[in-house]
């Protein structure tokens, strides 16, 4: 009696299909525009996904033709070229190279519509998208009291009120504070997110206690018994910018879908506006305003400074 068996090996890898993944934000405030274009990858049977993600050739196309066409003025076409000048931090994906596509002479015009065109000459695949342009907001400073002070004292609260107007084609706004500081003579920055909303008009009071708490969370609280380790790092604030980003309805949709799902339906729909591929091609604007800042205030001699931040010395 012969024993027979059928072959039951299963190939869990489906045939690979080329798919471009695009992330691009055209900004009216600059002529320097960047696009990130990568591709989906499929790891070989002898590699884990993490191992395959560390191979740069798995992430980038060999060659692409990339351009943005002004559909309102069809005589204007902007060519994008590979750029590897911006370093990528180590992480899950390969960081030995960081390929972006760059154009240094594209000034977006409000009211115009722009088409993204990507062509892979090796495969013949084409990927397209289009976007309108978001205008910059106007930041208005109202009712400034005293200059912001990192050494916050509730007896003498101080704040600066900001308000911005609606920007054309904008559906979402993000506001943040950017701190420029030196740490042991090395220049650094730290960003504090303060608001995300989709209102037509927004007003915000930025208070010293919010800044103080952010610095404590970021750098730690100075030891009240003067721990010697507190003196190992010296930090100094040089300047502060108030920044408002405005984005399109497509960007708002992408942000909304990335939020935690609180419904019983746990499957989130995917969002992409790239024809033939995945990702997001859209527009955003960046508006920056300087904030007065000083470690000394009119009340510095009267304050009971019990809340100090590690690395920052009281003048």
C-alpha positions, 0 to 999 in steps of 0.5 A: 500500500503506497502512501500519497500526499499533496503539496500544501506549501503556501506562498504568502507573498502576493506578486509585487506591484509598483506603488508610489507613495507621495508626500508633498506640501506646496507653500506659497511663502517660498520658492523652494518646494520639496516632495518625498516620493518613495515606493511600497516594498515587499520583503523577500522570504528570507527577510523580515519586514524590518530588515527589508525596510533598512535597505534603501533600494527597497524604498526609492525609485531608480529614476523618475520624471517629476514635474508640477504643472500650473493648470491656470497658466499652462505655460508654467511647468516646474521640474523637480530633481533628486536632492540628498542634502537633508539627512534622515534620522535613524529609525525603522526605515533606512537612513543611509540615504534620504532622497527628496525631489526639489525645485528652487524656482517655484513661486505658487500663486494664490488662485492657481491650481497645480497638477503633480505629474510623476512618470517612471520610465522603467515601468511606464507607470504614471502618478498624478494629483492636483491642489489649490494654494492656501494663502498665508494668515495674518497674525494680529497681536492684541493686548500684550501685557508684560513680556513672557517670563520663563519664571512664572509667578501666579501673583504676576500672570502675564500673557500675549494674545494672538488672533489670526484671520481666515486664509483663502482655501484653508480648512485647518490651522495649527499654531505652535511656539518655537523656542530658539535656545542654546544648550552649552553654546549649541543652538537648538530649537523646541516646538510647543504645540498650542492649538489645532482647529478648523475655525475661520477665526481664532484667538489665543492667550499664550501665558507664561505658565504654559511656557513654564510647564512646557519647559519643566516637562521638556528639560526637568525641574530645577532641584530646590536643594541645588543639586550639583547636576543642575549646573552641568547644563546651561541653557539660554533662550535667544528668541521665540516665534509664534507660528501658524500653519494653514492647510487645505481640506485634503490635509484636514481630512488626512489629519482627521482620519489619523485621530484615535477612533472612539467609535465601535467601528475600528476600521479606518478608511484610507485617504489618498489623493494620488491617482495610481498611488498613495499619499497626499499632495496638497498645499499649506502656508506658514506664517511666523511672528516674533514674540517679545521675550525677556528673562527679566520683567518689571516684577523680577525683584518682587517675585518668589521664584519657587518654580525654576527650570533645570539648566536655566539660570535666573538673572 
